[in-house]
Amino acid sequence: MNPYFAGCFLLTMLAFLGGLIAYANRAGRNSARVRSSQQDAATAQATSKAARAMLDARTNGLRTRTQLLDTLEKGQF
């Protein structure tokens, strides 16, 4: 086997493996970013829903004293 051919083949394989590792690393980071952004979106939606419910309660008001006490006992206000 020609030493130049063996050296070229070895360099080609090392370059291929290096590229494969870099690609896998980048794919993993992108996956982590997507997962993080999905969690942030879910948190934002839950916060928005709670704020909307509080605003609705303030806007419409609670009608009776018993409704207020029931809400406070449940811990939802």
N, C-alpha and C positions, 0 to 999 in steps of 0.2 A: 504494500500500500504506500502510496506516495505521501511523504510527510506534509507537503503543502495541502494536499487534499484532506488529510486527517486533521490538520490544524484549522482549516477552513470549516470543516464539518463540526468540529468542537465549538468554534466561535459561533457558528450559526445556531447550534443547539442551545448554547448559553444565552444568546440573544433572545431566542424564542421563549425559553423558560423565564428569563427576566421580564419580558413583555407580558407573559401570562400572569406572573405574580403581580405586576403593576396593575394590570386590568382587574384582577380579583380584588386587590386592595381598594381600587377606586369604586368598584361595584359595591363593596361592603360599606364604604363611607356614604355612598349615595343612598343605600338602603337605610342606614341609620338616620340620615337627614329626613327621609320621607316618613319614617316611623315617628320621629320627633315632631315633625310638623303636623302629623295627624293627631298626636296627643295634644299639641297646643291648640289645634282647632276644636277638639272635643272639650277641652277646658274652657275655651272662650265661649263656646255655645252654651255650656252649663252655666257659666257666669252671666251670660246675656239672658238666659231664661230666668234665672233667679232675680236679676235686676228688673226684668219686665214684670215678674210676679209682684215684687215689692212696689213698683210704680203703680201697677193696677190696684193693689190693695190701698195705697195712699189716695189714688184718684177716686176710686169708687167708695172707699171707706167701708168700715165694718158696720153693719146695721144695728146690732144689739150688743148689750154688755155680755151676754152669754156667748155670742160668737167670738168676741174678743178674748174672753177667758179660755174658750176651747182652743183658739189659735195659739195663745200663749202657752197653754198646757202641752200642746203638741210640739212646741218649739219651732213653729214654722214662720213666726213673724220675724 
